[in-house]
């Protein structure tokens, strides 16, 4: 079996553009509350937003050789999504990788491990969602894979799936039903806008969501 798959189906630029206008929480709800990565995977600094096709990477814990391979074959707009087996005791990605990725047009990194060189990365403005920060270096000696299926943050990710990240975390949309999920997300946004308008008019969340009835069913007692 090949270690690296170079060609895979990517979402259209139009679909990526549409998802980029959505929030992760909305998309997660539209996915029937699936696809959300573990909340320990957080933006390296606030205000980050990423959206693009996943370029999946699997690295042996403590080794980042395949991340460098992934950067070399990435296409413009890709998001590198990497698993290192939840190993946090190395900085798998730093200033050099960030600059290399920016030059290739990579839109961001999602990794279930640690990164380093936080200040330079912030200055570069490269978006990273990770589990931790660690100054320790890595080896470059062991093969892994690029663009084979992985599990990152508890979510199955295939190359070409849509990856969306913001201050709320990261959500992954399977490519095969991405258009359906987008339509559901839009409907959810419209419903929420209507709710916000009702709140401005004095309605309560108990009234709007029917929580009063639920509280009664549960036997709530008030003095």
PyMOL CGO cylinders between C-alpha atoms (Angstrom):
from pymol import cmd
from pymol.cgo import CYLINDER

trace = [
    CYLINDER, 0.00, 0.00, 0.00, 1.25, 3.48, -0.87, 0.3, 1, 1, 1, 1, 1, 1,
    CYLINDER, 1.25, 3.48, -0.87, 2.38, 5.78, 1.90, 0.3, 1, 1, 1, 1, 1, 1,
    CYLINDER, 2.38, 5.78, 1.90, 1.35, 8.89, -0.04, 0.3, 1, 1, 1, 1, 1, 1,
    CYLINDER, 1.35, 8.89, -0.04, -1.70, 9.52, -2.19, 0.3, 1, 1, 1, 1, 1, 1,
    CYLINDER, -1.70, 9.52, -2.19, -1.21, 12.57, -4.40, 0.3, 1, 1, 1, 1, 1, 1,
    CYLINDER, -1.21, 12.57, -4.40, -4.58, 12.73, -6.14, 0.3, 1, 1, 1, 1, 1, 1,
    CYLINDER, -4.58, 12.73, -6.14, -7.96, 12.87, -4.40, 0.3, 1, 1, 1, 1, 1, 1,
    CYLINDER, -7.96, 12.87, -4.40, -11.30, 14.56, -4.88, 0.3, 1, 1, 1, 1, 1, 1,
    CYLINDER, -11.30, 14.56, -4.88, -11.51, 18.05, -3.43, 0.3, 1, 1, 1, 1, 1, 1,
    CYLINDER, -11.51, 18.05, -3.43, -14.62, 20.19, -2.82, 0.3, 1, 1, 1, 1, 1, 1,
    CYLINDER, -14.62, 20.19, -2.82, -15.30, 22.95, -5.31, 0.3, 1, 1, 1, 1, 1, 1,
    CYLINDER, -15.30, 22.95, -5.31, -14.05, 26.46, -4.60, 0.3, 1, 1, 1, 1, 1, 1,
    CYLINDER, -14.05, 26.46, -4.60, -17.68, 27.60, -4.49, 0.3, 1, 1, 1, 1, 1, 1,
    CYLINDER, -17.68, 27.60, -4.49, -18.55, 25.09, -1.78, 0.3, 1, 1, 1, 1, 1, 1,
    CYLINDER, -18.55, 25.09, -1.78, -15.50, 26.08, 0.27, 0.3, 1, 1, 1, 1, 1, 1,
    CYLINDER, -15.50, 26.08, 0.27, -16.46, 29.74, -0.08, 0.3, 1, 1, 1, 1, 1, 1,
    CYLINDER, -16.46, 29.74, -0.08, -19.98, 29.02, 1.17, 0.3, 1, 1, 1, 1, 1, 1,
    CYLINDER, -19.98, 29.02, 1.17, -18.81, 27.03, 4.19, 0.3, 1, 1, 1, 1, 1, 1,
    CYLINDER, -18.81, 27.03, 4.19, -16.24, 29.69, 5.07, 0.3, 1, 1, 1, 1, 1, 1,
    CYLINDER, -16.24, 29.69, 5.07, -19.09, 32.05, 5.94, 0.3, 1, 1, 1, 1, 1, 1,
    CYLINDER, -19.09, 32.05, 5.94, -20.53, 29.63, 8.52, 0.3, 1, 1, 1, 1, 1, 1,
    CYLINDER, -20.53, 29.63, 8.52, -19.61, 29.06, 12.15, 0.3, 1, 1, 1, 1, 1, 1,
    CYLINDER, -19.61, 29.06, 12.15, -18.41, 25.71, 13.41, 0.3, 1, 1, 1, 1, 1, 1,
    CYLINDER, -18.41, 25.71, 13.41, -21.20, 25.42, 15.97, 0.3, 1, 1, 1, 1, 1, 1,
    CYLINDER, -21.20, 25.42, 15.97, -23.85, 25.87, 13.28, 0.3, 1, 1, 1, 1, 1, 1,
    CYLINDER, -23.85, 25.87, 13.28, -22.28, 23.24, 11.04, 0.3, 1, 1, 1, 1, 1, 1,
    CYLINDER, -22.28, 23.24, 11.04, -21.88, 20.83, 13.96, 0.3, 1, 1, 1, 1, 1, 1,
    CYLINDER, -21.88, 20.83, 13.96, -25.61, 21.14, 14.71, 0.3, 1, 1, 1, 1, 1, 1,
    CYLINDER, -25.61, 21.14, 14.71, -26.43, 20.60, 11.03, 0.3, 1, 1, 1, 1, 1, 1,
    CYLINDER, -26.43, 20.60, 11.03, -24.33, 17.43, 11.15, 0.3, 1, 1, 1, 1, 1, 1,
    CYLINDER, -24.33, 17.43, 11.15, -26.66, 16.08, 13.84, 0.3, 1, 1, 1, 1, 1, 1,
    CYLINDER, -26.66, 16.08, 13.84, -24.05, 17.03, 16.45, 0.3, 1, 1, 1, 1, 1, 1,
    CYLINDER, -24.05, 17.03, 16.45, -21.29, 15.01, 14.79, 0.3, 1, 1, 1, 1, 1, 1,
    CYLINDER, -21.29, 15.01, 14.79, -17.94, 15.96, 13.30, 0.3, 1, 1, 1, 1, 1, 1,
    CYLINDER, -17.94, 15.96, 13.30, -16.67, 18.15, 16.15, 0.3, 1, 1, 1, 1, 1, 1,
    CYLINDER, -16.67, 18.15, 16.15, -13.08, 17.49, 17.16, 0.3, 1, 1, 1, 1, 1, 1,
    CYLINDER, -13.08, 17.49, 17.16, -12.11, 17.10, 20.79, 0.3, 1, 1, 1, 1, 1, 1,
    CYLINDER, -12.11, 17.10, 20.79, -12.27, 20.53, 22.49, 0.3, 1, 1, 1, 1, 1, 1,
    CYLINDER, -12.27, 20.53, 22.49, -8.63, 20.12, 23.56, 0.3, 1, 1, 1, 1, 1, 1,
    CYLINDER, -8.63, 20.12, 23.56, -7.74, 21.04, 19.97, 0.3, 1, 1, 1, 1, 1, 1,
    CYLINDER, -7.74, 21.04, 19.97, -7.83, 24.83, 20.18, 0.3, 1, 1, 1, 1, 1, 1,
    CYLINDER, -7.83, 24.83, 20.18, -6.75, 27.80, 18.06, 0.3, 1, 1, 1, 1, 1, 1,
    CYLINDER, -6.75, 27.80, 18.06, -3.15, 28.77, 18.81, 0.3, 1, 1, 1, 1, 1, 1,
    CYLINDER, -3.15, 28.77, 18.81, -4.37, 32.36, 19.18, 0.3, 1, 1, 1, 1, 1, 1,
    CYLINDER, -4.37, 32.36, 19.18, -7.84, 33.89, 19.08, 0.3, 1, 1, 1, 1, 1, 1,
    CYLINDER, -7.84, 33.89, 19.08, -9.57, 35.17, 15.99, 0.3, 1, 1, 1, 1, 1, 1,
    CYLINDER, -9.57, 35.17, 15.99, -8.49, 32.36, 13.68, 0.3, 1, 1, 1, 1, 1, 1,
    CYLINDER, -8.49, 32.36, 13.68, -10.74, 31.03, 10.92, 0.3, 1, 1, 1, 1, 1, 1,
    CYLINDER, -10.74, 31.03, 10.92, -9.92, 28.23, 8.51, 0.3, 1, 1, 1, 1, 1, 1,
    CYLINDER, -9.92, 28.23, 8.51, -11.91, 26.48, 5.82, 0.3, 1, 1, 1, 1, 1, 1,
    CYLINDER, -11.91, 26.48, 5.82, -10.65, 24.12, 3.16, 0.3, 1, 1, 1, 1, 1, 1,
    CYLINDER, -10.65, 24.12, 3.16, -10.15, 20.54, 2.03, 0.3, 1, 1, 1, 1, 1, 1,
    CYLINDER, -10.15, 20.54, 2.03, -8.31, 18.22, 4.38, 0.3, 1, 1, 1, 1, 1, 1,
    CYLINDER, -8.31, 18.22, 4.38, -4.86, 17.01, 3.44, 0.3, 1, 1, 1, 1, 1, 1,
    CYLINDER, -4.86, 17.01, 3.44, -4.48, 14.20, 5.94, 0.3, 1, 1, 1, 1, 1, 1,
    CYLINDER, -4.48, 14.20, 5.94, -1.19, 13.23, 7.57, 0.3, 1, 1, 1, 1, 1, 1,
    CYLINDER, -1.19, 13.23, 7.57, -0.23, 10.49, 9.99, 0.3, 1, 1, 1, 1, 1, 1,
    CYLINDER, -0.23, 10.49, 9.99, 3.09, 10.83, 11.84, 0.3, 1, 1, 1, 1, 1, 1,
    CYLINDER, 3.09, 10.83, 11.84, 4.81, 8.49, 14.24, 0.3, 1, 1, 1, 1, 1, 1,
    CYLINDER, 4.81, 8.49, 14.24, 4.86, 10.05, 17.73, 0.3, 1, 1, 1, 1, 1, 1,
    CYLINDER, 4.86, 10.05, 17.73, 7.94, 12.24, 18.06, 0.3, 1, 1, 1, 1, 1, 1,
    CYLINDER, 7.94, 12.24, 18.06, 8.60, 12.35, 14.31, 0.3, 1, 1, 1, 1, 1, 1,
    CYLINDER, 8.60, 12.35, 14.31, 7.41, 15.01, 11.83, 0.3, 1, 1, 1, 1, 1, 1,
    CYLINDER, 7.41, 15.01, 11.83, 8.95, 13.76, 8.57, 0.3, 1, 1, 1, 1, 1, 1,
    CYLINDER, 8.95, 13.76, 8.57, 5.56, 13.23, 6.90, 0.3, 1, 1, 1, 1, 1, 1,
    CYLINDER, 5.56, 13.23, 6.90, 4.46, 16.78, 7.70, 0.3, 1, 1, 1, 1, 1, 1,
    CYLINDER, 4.46, 16.78, 7.70, 7.31, 18.04, 5.55, 0.3, 1, 1, 1, 1, 1, 1,
    CYLINDER, 7.31, 18.04, 5.55, 6.25, 15.66, 2.77, 0.3, 1, 1, 1, 1, 1, 1,
    CYLINDER, 6.25, 15.66, 2.77, 2.67, 16.92, 3.04, 0.3, 1, 1, 1, 1, 1, 1,
    CYLINDER, 2.67, 16.92, 3.04, 3.75, 20.55, 2.70, 0.3, 1, 1, 1, 1, 1, 1,
    CYLINDER, 3.75, 20.55, 2.70, 5.66, 19.69, -0.48, 0.3, 1, 1, 1, 1, 1, 1,
    CYLINDER, 5.66, 19.69, -0.48, 2.62, 18.21, -2.28, 0.3, 1, 1, 1, 1, 1, 1,
    CYLINDER, 2.62, 18.21, -2.28, -0.17, 20.40, -0.89, 0.3, 1, 1, 1, 1, 1, 1,
    CYLINDER, -0.17, 20.40, -0.89, -2.35, 22.44, -3.22, 0.3, 1, 1, 1, 1, 1, 1,
    CYLINDER, -2.35, 22.44, -3.22, -3.45, 26.02, -2.72, 0.3, 1, 1, 1, 1, 1, 1,
    CYLINDER, -3.45, 26.02, -2.72, -6.16, 26.23, -0.06, 0.3, 1, 1, 1, 1, 1, 1,
    CYLINDER, -6.16, 26.23, -0.06, -5.54, 22.86, 1.58, 0.3, 1, 1, 1, 1, 1, 1,
    CYLINDER, -5.54, 22.86, 1.58, -5.74, 22.40, 5.35, 0.3, 1, 1, 1, 1, 1, 1,
    CYLINDER, -5.74, 22.40, 5.35, -3.15, 20.01, 6.79, 0.3, 1, 1, 1, 1, 1, 1,
    CYLINDER, -3.15, 20.01, 6.79, -4.91, 17.74, 9.28, 0.3, 1, 1, 1, 1, 1, 1,
    CYLINDER, -4.91, 17.74, 9.28, -2.39, 15.62, 11.17, 0.3, 1, 1, 1, 1, 1, 1,
    CYLINDER, -2.39, 15.62, 11.17, -2.45, 12.94, 13.81, 0.3, 1, 1, 1, 1, 1, 1,
    CYLINDER, -2.45, 12.94, 13.81, 0.63, 12.25, 15.91, 0.3, 1, 1, 1, 1, 1, 1,
    CYLINDER, 0.63, 12.25, 15.91, -1.18, 9.87, 18.24, 0.3, 1, 1, 1, 1, 1, 1,
    CYLINDER, -1.18, 9.87, 18.24, -2.07, 12.64, 20.70, 0.3, 1, 1, 1, 1, 1, 1,
    CYLINDER, -2.07, 12.64, 20.70, 1.61, 12.90, 21.63, 0.3, 1, 1, 1, 1, 1, 1,
    CYLINDER, 1.61, 12.90, 21.63, 2.23, 16.35, 23.15, 0.3, 1, 1, 1, 1, 1, 1,
    CYLINDER, 2.23, 16.35, 23.15, 5.88, 16.15, 24.19, 0.3, 1, 1, 1, 1, 1, 1,
    CYLINDER, 5.88, 16.15, 24.19, 7.28, 17.57, 20.91, 0.3, 1, 1, 1, 1, 1, 1,
    CYLINDER, 7.28, 17.57, 20.91, 6.77, 20.68, 18.83, 0.3, 1, 1, 1, 1, 1, 1,
    CYLINDER, 6.77, 20.68, 18.83, 5.85, 19.08, 15.50, 0.3, 1, 1, 1, 1, 1, 1,
    CYLINDER, 5.85, 19.08, 15.50, 5.42, 22.38, 13.65, 0.3, 1, 1, 1, 1, 1, 1,
    CYLINDER, 5.42, 22.38, 13.65, 7.15, 25.74, 13.99, 0.3, 1, 1, 1, 1, 1, 1,
    CYLINDER, 7.15, 25.74, 13.99, 8.20, 28.89, 12.17, 0.3, 1, 1, 1, 1, 1, 1,
    CYLINDER, 8.20, 28.89, 12.17, 9.95, 27.13, 9.28, 0.3, 1, 1, 1, 1, 1, 1,
    CYLINDER, 9.95, 27.13, 9.28, 7.00, 24.84, 8.53, 0.3, 1, 1, 1, 1, 1, 1,
    CYLINDER, 7.00, 24.84, 8.53, 4.58, 27.77, 8.82, 0.3, 1, 1, 1, 1, 1, 1,
    CYLINDER, 4.58, 27.77, 8.82, 6.48, 29.88, 6.31, 0.3, 1, 1, 1, 1, 1, 1,
    CYLINDER, 6.48, 29.88, 6.31, 6.86, 26.92, 3.95, 0.3, 1, 1, 1, 1, 1, 1,
    CYLINDER, 6.86, 26.92, 3.95, 3.12, 26.28, 4.21, 0.3, 1, 1, 1, 1, 1, 1,
    CYLINDER, 3.12, 26.28, 4.21, 2.22, 29.91, 3.55, 0.3, 1, 1, 1, 1, 1, 1,
    CYLINDER, 2.22, 29.91, 3.55, 4.39, 29.94, 0.44, 0.3, 1, 1, 1, 1, 1, 1,
    CYLINDER, 4.39, 29.94, 0.44, 2.57, 26.82, -0.81, 0.3, 1, 1, 1, 1, 1, 1,
    CYLINDER, 2.57, 26.82, -0.81, -0.80, 28.47, -0.18, 0.3, 1, 1, 1, 1, 1, 1,
    CYLINDER, -0.80, 28.47, -0.18, -1.78, 26.13, 2.66, 0.3, 1, 1, 1, 1, 1, 1,
    CYLINDER, -1.78, 26.13, 2.66, -4.66, 27.61, 4.65, 0.3, 1, 1, 1, 1, 1, 1,
    CYLINDER, -4.66, 27.61, 4.65, -3.89, 26.13, 8.07, 0.3, 1, 1, 1, 1, 1, 1,
    CYLINDER, -3.89, 26.13, 8.07, -2.90, 23.23, 10.29, 0.3, 1, 1, 1, 1, 1, 1,
    CYLINDER, -2.90, 23.23, 10.29, -4.97, 21.04, 12.59, 0.3, 1, 1, 1, 1, 1, 1,
    CYLINDER, -4.97, 21.04, 12.59, -2.95, 18.65, 14.74, 0.3, 1, 1, 1, 1, 1, 1,
    CYLINDER, -2.95, 18.65, 14.74, -3.61, 16.47, 17.78, 0.3, 1, 1, 1, 1, 1, 1,
    CYLINDER, -3.61, 16.47, 17.78, -0.14, 17.32, 19.11, 0.3, 1, 1, 1, 1, 1, 1,
    CYLINDER, -0.14, 17.32, 19.11, 1.93, 20.35, 20.06, 0.3, 1, 1, 1, 1, 1, 1,
    CYLINDER, 1.93, 20.35, 20.06, 3.61, 23.12, 18.09, 0.3, 1, 1, 1, 1, 1, 1,
    CYLINDER, 3.61, 23.12, 18.09, 6.38, 25.62, 18.89, 0.3, 1, 1, 1, 1, 1, 1,
    CYLINDER, 6.38, 25.62, 18.89, 7.67, 29.07, 17.83, 0.3, 1, 1, 1, 1, 1, 1,
    CYLINDER, 7.67, 29.07, 17.83, 4.40, 30.66, 18.85, 0.3, 1, 1, 1, 1, 1, 1,
    CYLINDER, 4.40, 30.66, 18.85, 5.50, 34.30, 18.51, 0.3, 1, 1, 1, 1, 1, 1,
    CYLINDER, 5.50, 34.30, 18.51, 6.93, 33.93, 14.99, 0.3, 1, 1, 1, 1, 1, 1,
    CYLINDER, 6.93, 33.93, 14.99, 3.88, 31.96, 13.90, 0.3, 1, 1, 1, 1, 1, 1,
    CYLINDER, 3.88, 31.96, 13.90, 1.62, 34.69, 15.26, 0.3, 1, 1, 1, 1, 1, 1,
    CYLINDER, 1.62, 34.69, 15.26, 3.66, 37.28, 13.35, 0.3, 1, 1, 1, 1, 1, 1,
    CYLINDER, 3.66, 37.28, 13.35, 3.30, 35.25, 10.17, 0.3, 1, 1, 1, 1, 1, 1,
    CYLINDER, 3.30, 35.25, 10.17, -0.44, 34.92, 10.78, 0.3, 1, 1, 1, 1, 1, 1,
    CYLINDER, -0.44, 34.92, 10.78, -0.49, 31.21, 9.98, 0.3, 1, 1, 1, 1, 1, 1,
    CYLINDER, -0.49, 31.21, 9.98, -3.63, 29.56, 11.45, 0.3, 1, 1, 1, 1, 1, 1,
    CYLINDER, -3.63, 29.56, 11.45, -3.01, 26.58, 13.70, 0.3, 1, 1, 1, 1, 1, 1,
    CYLINDER, -3.01, 26.58, 13.70, -5.39, 24.51, 15.81, 0.3, 1, 1, 1, 1, 1, 1,
    CYLINDER, -5.39, 24.51, 15.81, -3.48, 22.23, 18.19, 0.3, 1, 1, 1, 1, 1, 1,
    CYLINDER, -3.48, 22.23, 18.19, -3.50, 20.49, 21.56, 0.3, 1, 1, 1, 1, 1, 1,
    CYLINDER, -3.50, 20.49, 21.56, -0.49, 22.15, 23.10, 0.3, 1, 1, 1, 1, 1, 1,
    CYLINDER, -0.49, 22.15, 23.10, 2.80, 24.03, 22.92, 0.3, 1, 1, 1, 1, 1, 1,
    CYLINDER, 2.80, 24.03, 22.92, 6.16, 22.36, 23.36, 0.3, 1, 1, 1, 1, 1, 1,
    CYLINDER, 6.16, 22.36, 23.36, 9.66, 23.62, 22.56, 0.3, 1, 1, 1, 1, 1, 1,
    CYLINDER, 9.66, 23.62, 22.56, 11.16, 20.15, 22.12, 0.3, 1, 1, 1, 1, 1, 1,
    CYLINDER, 11.16, 20.15, 22.12, 12.29, 19.11, 18.64, 0.3, 1, 1, 1, 1, 1, 1,
    CYLINDER, 12.29, 19.11, 18.64, 11.29, 16.05, 16.62, 0.3, 1, 1, 1, 1, 1, 1,
    CYLINDER, 11.29, 16.05, 16.62, 12.98, 13.26, 14.68, 0.3, 1, 1, 1, 1, 1, 1,
    CYLINDER, 12.98, 13.26, 14.68, 12.75, 12.86, 10.90, 0.3, 1, 1, 1, 1, 1, 1,
    CYLINDER, 12.75, 12.86, 10.90, 13.29, 9.13, 10.57, 0.3, 1, 1, 1, 1, 1, 1,
    CYLINDER, 13.29, 9.13, 10.57, 10.01, 7.20, 10.43, 0.3, 1, 1, 1, 1, 1, 1,
    CYLINDER, 10.01, 7.20, 10.43, 7.48, 6.83, 7.62, 0.3, 1, 1, 1, 1, 1, 1,
    CYLINDER, 7.48, 6.83, 7.62, 3.83, 7.62, 8.11, 0.3, 1, 1, 1, 1, 1, 1,
    CYLINDER, 3.83, 7.62, 8.11, 1.19, 8.48, 5.53, 0.3, 1, 1, 1, 1, 1, 1,
    CYLINDER, 1.19, 8.48, 5.53, -0.25, 11.38, 3.57, 0.3, 1, 1, 1, 1, 1, 1,
    CYLINDER, -0.25, 11.38, 3.57, -3.84, 11.47, 2.31, 0.3, 1, 1, 1, 1, 1, 1,
    CYLINDER, -3.84, 11.47, 2.31, -4.89, 8.18, 3.79, 0.3, 1, 1, 1, 1, 1, 1,
    CYLINDER, -4.89, 8.18, 3.79, -7.82, 8.13, 6.27, 0.3, 1, 1, 1, 1, 1, 1,
    CYLINDER, -7.82, 8.13, 6.27, -6.93, 9.22, 9.81, 0.3, 1, 1, 1, 1, 1, 1,
    CYLINDER, -6.93, 9.22, 9.81, -8.58, 9.89, 13.15, 0.3, 1, 1, 1, 1, 1, 1,
    CYLINDER, -8.58, 9.89, 13.15, -7.80, 13.32, 14.58, 0.3, 1, 1, 1, 1, 1, 1,
    CYLINDER, -7.80, 13.32, 14.58, -9.45, 14.74, 17.67, 0.3, 1, 1, 1, 1, 1, 1,
    CYLINDER, -9.45, 14.74, 17.67, -11.77, 11.74, 17.77, 0.3, 1, 1, 1, 1, 1, 1,
    CYLINDER, -11.77, 11.74, 17.77, -13.09, 12.39, 14.25, 0.3, 1, 1, 1, 1, 1, 1,
    CYLINDER, -13.09, 12.39, 14.25, -12.57, 10.25, 11.15, 0.3, 1, 1, 1, 1, 1, 1,
    CYLINDER, -12.57, 10.25, 11.15, -11.08, 12.44, 8.42, 0.3, 1, 1, 1, 1, 1, 1,
    CYLINDER, -11.08, 12.44, 8.42, -10.61, 11.58, 4.76, 0.3, 1, 1, 1, 1, 1, 1,
    CYLINDER, -10.61, 11.58, 4.76, -8.56, 13.59, 2.31, 0.3, 1, 1, 1, 1, 1, 1,
    CYLINDER, -8.56, 13.59, 2.31, -10.88, 16.14, 0.70, 0.3, 1, 1, 1, 1, 1, 1,
    CYLINDER, -10.88, 16.14, 0.70, -13.32, 16.43, 3.60, 0.3, 1, 1, 1, 1, 1, 1,
    CYLINDER, -13.32, 16.43, 3.60, -14.16, 20.03, 4.44, 0.3, 1, 1, 1, 1, 1, 1,
    CYLINDER, -14.16, 20.03, 4.44, -12.40, 21.31, 7.56, 0.3, 1, 1, 1, 1, 1, 1,
    CYLINDER, -12.40, 21.31, 7.56, -13.82, 24.36, 9.31, 0.3, 1, 1, 1, 1, 1, 1,
    CYLINDER, -13.82, 24.36, 9.31, -12.21, 25.98, 12.34, 0.3, 1, 1, 1, 1, 1, 1,
    CYLINDER, -12.21, 25.98, 12.34, -12.84, 29.07, 14.43, 0.3, 1, 1, 1, 1, 1, 1,
    CYLINDER, -12.84, 29.07, 14.43, -12.69, 30.18, 18.06, 0.3, 1, 1, 1, 1, 1, 1,
    CYLINDER, -12.69, 30.18, 18.06, -15.22, 27.46, 18.96, 0.3, 1, 1, 1, 1, 1, 1,
    CYLINDER, -15.22, 27.46, 18.96, -13.00, 24.64, 17.65, 0.3, 1, 1, 1, 1, 1, 1,
    CYLINDER, -13.00, 24.64, 17.65, -12.82, 22.43, 14.57, 0.3, 1, 1, 1, 1, 1, 1,
    CYLINDER, -12.82, 22.43, 14.57, -15.54, 20.54, 12.72, 0.3, 1, 1, 1, 1, 1, 1,
    CYLINDER, -15.54, 20.54, 12.72, -15.14, 18.15, 9.78, 0.3, 1, 1, 1, 1, 1, 1,
    CYLINDER, -15.14, 18.15, 9.78, -17.77, 17.76, 7.06, 0.3, 1, 1, 1, 1, 1, 1,
    CYLINDER, -17.77, 17.76, 7.06, -17.62, 14.56, 4.97, 0.3, 1, 1, 1, 1, 1, 1,
    CYLINDER, -17.62, 14.56, 4.97, -17.28, 15.56, 1.33, 0.3, 1, 1, 1, 1, 1, 1,
    CYLINDER, -17.28, 15.56, 1.33, -19.96, 13.14, 0.12, 0.3, 1, 1, 1, 1, 1, 1,
    CYLINDER, -19.96, 13.14, 0.12, -22.78, 14.99, 1.87, 0.3, 1, 1, 1, 1, 1, 1,
    CYLINDER, -22.78, 14.99, 1.87, -21.27, 18.46, 2.17, 0.3, 1, 1, 1, 1, 1, 1,
    CYLINDER, -21.27, 18.46, 2.17, -23.89, 20.19, 0.01, 0.3, 1, 1, 1, 1, 1, 1,
    CYLINDER, -23.89, 20.19, 0.01, -26.71, 18.72, 2.10, 0.3, 1, 1, 1, 1, 1, 1,
    CYLINDER, -26.71, 18.72, 2.10, -25.00, 19.86, 5.30, 0.3, 1, 1, 1, 1, 1, 1,
    CYLINDER, -25.00, 19.86, 5.30, -24.53, 23.33, 3.90, 0.3, 1, 1, 1, 1, 1, 1,
    CYLINDER, -24.53, 23.33, 3.90, -28.25, 23.64, 3.15, 0.3, 1, 1, 1, 1, 1, 1,
    CYLINDER, -28.25, 23.64, 3.15, -29.12, 22.45, 6.66, 0.3, 1, 1, 1, 1, 1, 1,
    CYLINDER, -29.12, 22.45, 6.66, -26.65, 24.97, 8.10, 0.3, 1, 1, 1, 1, 1, 1,
    CYLINDER, -26.65, 24.97, 8.10, -28.28, 27.82, 6.19, 0.3, 1, 1, 1, 1, 1, 1,
    CYLINDER, -28.28, 27.82, 6.19, -31.72, 26.83, 7.47, 0.3, 1, 1, 1, 1, 1, 1,
    CYLINDER, -31.72, 26.83, 7.47, -30.36, 26.70, 11.01, 0.3, 1, 1, 1, 1, 1, 1,
    CYLINDER, -30.36, 26.70, 11.01, -28.87, 30.18, 10.64, 0.3, 1, 1, 1, 1, 1, 1,
    CYLINDER, -28.87, 30.18, 10.64, -32.20, 31.51, 9.39, 0.3, 1, 1, 1, 1, 1, 1,
    CYLINDER, -32.20, 31.51, 9.39, -34.02, 29.95, 12.34, 0.3, 1, 1, 1, 1, 1, 1,
    CYLINDER, -34.02, 29.95, 12.34, -31.54, 31.45, 14.79, 0.3, 1, 1, 1, 1, 1, 1,
    CYLINDER, -31.54, 31.45, 14.79, -31.92, 34.91, 13.24, 0.3, 1, 1, 1, 1, 1, 1,
    CYLINDER, -31.92, 34.91, 13.24, -35.68, 34.65, 13.75, 0.3, 1, 1, 1, 1, 1, 1,
    CYLINDER, -35.68, 34.65, 13.75, -35.14, 33.62, 17.39, 0.3, 1, 1, 1, 1, 1, 1,
    CYLINDER, -35.14, 33.62, 17.39, -32.82, 36.57, 17.99, 0.3, 1, 1, 1, 1, 1, 1,
    CYLINDER, -32.82, 36.57, 17.99, -35.47, 38.92, 16.66, 0.3, 1, 1, 1, 1, 1, 1,
    CYLINDER, -35.47, 38.92, 16.66, -38.04, 37.43, 19.01, 0.3, 1, 1, 1, 1, 1, 1,
    CYLINDER, -38.04, 37.43, 19.01, -35.69, 37.84, 21.95, 0.3, 1, 1, 1, 1, 1, 1,
    CYLINDER, -35.69, 37.84, 21.95, -35.29, 41.52, 21.08, 0.3, 1, 1, 1, 1, 1, 1,
    CYLINDER, -35.29, 41.52, 21.08, -39.08, 41.82, 21.25, 0.3, 1, 1, 1, 1, 1, 1,
    CYLINDER, -39.08, 41.82, 21.25, -39.16, 40.51, 24.82, 0.3, 1, 1, 1, 1, 1, 1,
    CYLINDER, -39.16, 40.51, 24.82, -39.70, 36.79, 24.37, 0.3, 1, 1, 1, 1, 1, 1,
    CYLINDER, -39.70, 36.79, 24.37, -37.80, 34.41, 26.65, 0.3, 1, 1, 1, 1, 1, 1,
    CYLINDER, -37.80, 34.41, 26.65, -35.86, 31.33, 25.68, 0.3, 1, 1, 1, 1, 1, 1,
    CYLINDER, -35.86, 31.33, 25.68, -38.28, 29.30, 27.81, 0.3, 1, 1, 1, 1, 1, 1,
    CYLINDER, -38.28, 29.30, 27.81, -41.16, 30.47, 25.62, 0.3, 1, 1, 1, 1, 1, 1,
    CYLINDER, -41.16, 30.47, 25.62, -39.38, 30.17, 22.30, 0.3, 1, 1, 1, 1, 1, 1,
    CYLINDER, -39.38, 30.17, 22.30, -38.02, 26.68, 22.87, 0.3, 1, 1, 1, 1, 1, 1,
    CYLINDER, -38.02, 26.68, 22.87, -40.89, 25.29, 24.92, 0.3, 1, 1, 1, 1, 1, 1,
    CYLINDER, -40.89, 25.29, 24.92, -38.70, 24.72, 27.94, 0.3, 1, 1, 1, 1, 1, 1,
    CYLINDER, -38.70, 24.72, 27.94, -41.55, 25.70, 30.26, 0.3, 1, 1, 1, 1, 1, 1,
    CYLINDER, -41.55, 25.70, 30.26, -43.36, 22.50, 29.29, 0.3, 1, 1, 1, 1, 1, 1,
    CYLINDER, -43.36, 22.50, 29.29, -40.22, 20.46, 29.79, 0.3, 1, 1, 1, 1, 1, 1,
    CYLINDER, -40.22, 20.46, 29.79, -39.72, 21.91, 33.28, 0.3, 1, 1, 1, 1, 1, 1,
    CYLINDER, -39.72, 21.91, 33.28, -43.30, 21.02, 34.15, 0.3, 1, 1, 1, 1, 1, 1,
    CYLINDER, -43.30, 21.02, 34.15, -42.80, 17.47, 32.87, 0.3, 1, 1, 1, 1, 1, 1,
    CYLINDER, -42.80, 17.47, 32.87, -39.73, 17.19, 35.08, 0.3, 1, 1, 1, 1, 1, 1,
    CYLINDER, -39.73, 17.19, 35.08, -41.75, 18.30, 38.11, 0.3, 1, 1, 1, 1, 1, 1,
    CYLINDER, -41.75, 18.30, 38.11, -40.16, 21.69, 38.70, 0.3, 1, 1, 1, 1, 1, 1,
    CYLINDER, -40.16, 21.69, 38.70, -41.42, 23.30, 41.91, 0.3, 1, 1, 1, 1, 1, 1,
    CYLINDER, -41.42, 23.30, 41.91, -41.28, 27.06, 42.45, 0.3, 1, 1, 1, 1, 1, 1,
    CYLINDER, -41.28, 27.06, 42.45, -41.99, 28.95, 45.66, 0.3, 1, 1, 1, 1, 1, 1,
]
cmd.load_cgo(trace, "trace")
